[in-house]
Amino acid sequence: MGKRALSVDNVLNQKHHVLEFENEWRSAFGTPEVGSRWLIWGGSGSGKTRLALMLAKYLCRFHRVAYNSLEEGNSFSMQRAIREVGMQDVRRKFIMLDREPIEDMTKRLKAHKAPRIAIIDSLQYTGMTYRDYIMMCEELPGSMLIFVSHADGKEPEGRVAKRVRFDAGQKIRVEGFRAFTLSRYGGGELFTISDERAQEYWGLEY
């Protein structure tokens, strides 16, 4: 026998833990639920890592955040990006994991008082199958998991990333330092990552 059936009242009376985003964050991403799955994808140099760090900083308003830098690790480029975004302001609520294997990260997130939000950069460096992804989500039902992915044109790169996109409640395509969002939580407006860089890329269209 599976899970019990729910009445309309059961569904409507259920309390969900949502994050009350404000201003441009709410306009773009709505009011996401803790426990949601996100996918951010874009080409090299498009601004996706900058967006992920900006998002991490904003999410520190609500919960502790772990950023697993699988691709760049504890490199000079990541140090510079962290400094430029101003992560010093949230140093007590943010940790960076230096290429921590997904199995170890999952154990970390299951521990008492662990960060409730994790950003994995990038999905291609995890070596995960889609089944691995599903199992991870089942093991961490109360965690917000945000995956950053390479792109193939305007699509996420690889079969796993494409399947994660369909599952994710928050889908964010990054191009030219602008984020195009499709969300189950409201929002949907364009989010600008950097006015200067977006102007350089889009020109008169911007």
C-alpha positions as CSV (number, residue, x, y, z in Angstrom):
1,M,0.0,0.0,0.0
2,G,1.3,3.4,-0.9
3,K,0.9,6.7,0.8
4,R,-2.6,7.5,2.1
5,A,-5.0,9.4,-0.1
6,L,-5.6,13.1,0.8
7,S,-8.9,14.9,0.9
8,V,-9.3,18.4,-0.4
9,D,-9.2,19.7,3.1
10,N,-6.0,17.8,3.8
11,V,-4.3,19.4,0.8
12,L,-5.6,22.9,1.5
13,N,-4.7,22.8,5.2
14,Q,-1.2,21.6,4.6
15,K,1.5,24.0,5.8
16,H,4.4,24.6,3.4
17,H,7.7,26.3,4.2
18,V,8.0,28.9,1.5
19,L,10.6,31.7,1.2
20,E,9.1,35.2,1.0
21,F,11.3,36.7,-1.7
22,E,11.0,40.4,-2.2
23,N,11.4,43.0,-5.0
24,E,13.3,41.8,-8.1
25,W,13.9,38.4,-6.6
26,R,10.2,37.8,-6.1
27,S,9.4,39.2,-9.6
28,A,11.8,36.7,-11.2
29,F,11.6,33.7,-8.9
30,G,8.3,34.0,-7.0
31,T,8.0,32.5,-3.5
32,P,9.9,29.1,-3.8
33,E,9.4,26.3,-1.3
34,V,12.2,24.8,0.8
35,G,12.6,21.4,-0.6
36,S,12.3,22.6,-4.2
37,R,14.7,21.6,-7.0
38,W,16.3,24.2,-9.2
39,L,18.3,24.1,-12.5
40,I,20.4,27.0,-13.7
41,W,22.0,26.5,-17.1
42,G,24.0,28.6,-19.5
43,G,27.0,28.8,-21.7
44,S,30.6,29.5,-20.6
45,G,30.9,33.1,-19.5
46,S,27.1,33.7,-19.6
47,G,26.9,34.7,-15.9
48,K,25.5,31.5,-14.4
49,T,28.1,31.1,-11.7
50,R,27.7,34.8,-10.8
51,L,23.9,34.3,-10.6
52,A,24.4,31.2,-8.4
53,L,26.5,33.2,-6.0
54,M,24.2,36.1,-5.9
55,L,21.3,33.7,-5.2
56,A,23.4,32.0,-2.5
57,K,23.9,35.4,-0.8
58,Y,20.2,36.2,-1.0
59,L,19.2,32.8,0.3
60,C,21.4,33.3,3.4
61,R,18.6,35.7,4.6
62,F,16.5,32.6,5.2
63,H,18.8,29.6,5.9
64,R,22.5,28.5,5.8
65,V,23.8,27.7,2.3
66,A,26.4,25.3,1.2
67,Y,28.0,25.9,-2.3
68,N,29.7,22.8,-3.7
69,S,32.3,24.1,-6.2
70,L,32.9,20.9,-8.1
71,E,34.1,22.6,-11.3
72,E,36.3,25.4,-10.1
73,G,37.1,24.3,-6.6
74,N,38.9,26.6,-4.2
75,S,40.5,28.5,-7.1
76,F,41.5,32.1,-7.7
77,S,38.6,32.6,-10.1
78,M,36.1,31.4,-7.4
79,Q,37.9,33.6,-4.8
80,R,37.5,36.6,-7.1
81,A,33.8,35.8,-7.8
82,I,33.0,35.4,-4.1
83,R,34.7,38.7,-3.3
84,E,32.9,40.5,-6.2
85,V,29.5,39.3,-5.0
86,G,30.3,40.4,-1.4
87,M,29.9,37.0,0.3
88,Q,31.8,38.4,3.2
89,D,28.5,40.0,4.3
90,V,27.0,36.5,4.9
91,R,30.1,34.7,6.1
92,R,28.4,33.2,9.1
93,K,25.6,31.5,6.9
94,F,27.6,30.4,3.9
95,I,30.1,27.6,3.4
96,M,32.0,26.6,0.3
97,L,32.7,22.9,-0.3
98,D,35.9,22.3,-2.3
99,R,35.0,19.6,-4.8
100,E,33.2,17.5,-2.2
101,P,31.9,14.2,-3.6
102,I,28.1,14.1,-3.8
103,E,27.9,11.1,-1.4
104,D,29.9,13.1,1.2
105,M,27.8,16.2,0.6
106,T,24.6,14.3,1.0
107,K,25.8,13.0,4.4
108,R,26.7,16.5,5.4
109,L,23.3,17.8,4.5
110,K,21.6,15.0,6.5
111,A,23.5,16.0,9.7
112,H,22.0,17.9,12.6
113,K,21.9,21.7,12.0
114,A,23.2,21.2,8.4
115,P,22.6,23.9,5.7
116,R,19.0,23.7,4.4
117,I,20.1,24.9,0.9
118,A,22.8,23.5,-1.3
119,I,24.1,24.7,-4.7
120,I,25.9,22.1,-6.9
121,D,28.2,23.6,-9.5
122,S,28.1,21.9,-11.9
123,L,25.8,19.0,-12.6
124,Q,28.2,17.6,-15.2
125,Y,31.0,17.3,-12.7
126,T,28.9,15.2,-10.3
127,G,29.0,12.1,-12.5
128,M,25.4,11.5,-11.5
129,T,22.8,9.5,-13.4
130,Y,19.2,10.6,-13.3
131,R,18.5,7.7,-10.8
132,D,21.3,9.1,-8.6
133,Y,19.6,12.5,-8.7
134,I,16.2,11.0,-7.7
135,M,17.8,9.1,-4.9
136,M,19.5,12.2,-3.6
137,C,16.3,14.1,-3.7
138,E,14.5,11.3,-1.8
139,E,17.3,11.3,0.8
140,L,17.1,15.1,1.3
141,P,13.3,15.9,1.1
142,G,13.7,19.0,3.3
143,S,16.6,20.5,1.4
144,M,16.5,23.0,-1.4
145,L,18.9,21.7,-4.1
146,I,20.1,24.0,-6.8
147,F,22.0,22.5,-9.7
148,V,24.1,24.6,-12.1
149,S,24.5,23.0,-15.6
150,H,26.5,23.6,-18.8
151,A,24.4,24.4,-21.9
152,D,24.2,23.0,-25.4
153,G,22.9,26.0,-27.3
154,K,19.8,27.1,-25.3
155,E,19.3,23.6,-23.8
156,P,20.9,22.0,-20.7
157,E,23.8,19.8,-21.8
158,G,23.3,16.1,-21.6
159,R,20.5,13.7,-21.0
160,V,20.7,13.9,-17.2
161,A,20.5,17.7,-17.2
162,K,17.6,17.7,-19.6
163,R,15.7,15.3,-17.3
164,V,16.5,17.4,-14.2
165,R,15.1,20.4,-16.0
166,F,11.7,18.7,-16.4
167,D,11.7,17.7,-12.7
168,A,12.9,21.1,-11.4
169,G,10.3,23.5,-10.0
170,Q,12.6,26.5,-10.9
171,K,14.1,26.5,-14.4
172,I,16.6,29.3,-15.1
173,R,18.3,29.8,-18.5
174,V,21.2,32.3,-18.4
175,E,22.4,34.2,-21.4
176,G,24.4,37.4,-21.6
177,F,24.1,38.1,-17.9
178,R,20.3,37.9,-17.9
179,A,18.2,35.1,-16.4
180,F,15.1,33.8,-18.1
181,T,12.9,32.0,-15.6
182,L,10.1,29.4,-15.7
183,S,8.8,28.7,-12.2
184,R,6.1,26.8,-10.4
185,Y,6.3,29.4,-7.7
186,G,5.3,32.6,-9.5
187,G,7.6,35.3,-10.8
188,G,8.8,34.9,-14.4
189,E,10.2,38.3,-15.1
190,L,13.7,38.8,-16.5
191,F,16.5,39.0,-13.9
192,T,19.6,41.0,-14.7
193,I,22.8,39.7,-13.2
194,S,25.0,42.6,-14.3
195,D,23.7,45.7,-16.1
196,E,27.1,46.5,-17.6
197,R,27.8,43.0,-18.9
198,A,24.2,42.6,-20.2
199,Q,24.5,45.9,-22.0
200,E,27.7,44.7,-23.7
201,Y,26.1,41.5,-24.8
202,W,22.6,42.6,-25.9
203,G,23.5,46.1,-27.2
204,L,20.4,47.9,-28.4
205,E,18.1,45.0,-27.5
206,Y,19.0,45.6,-23.8
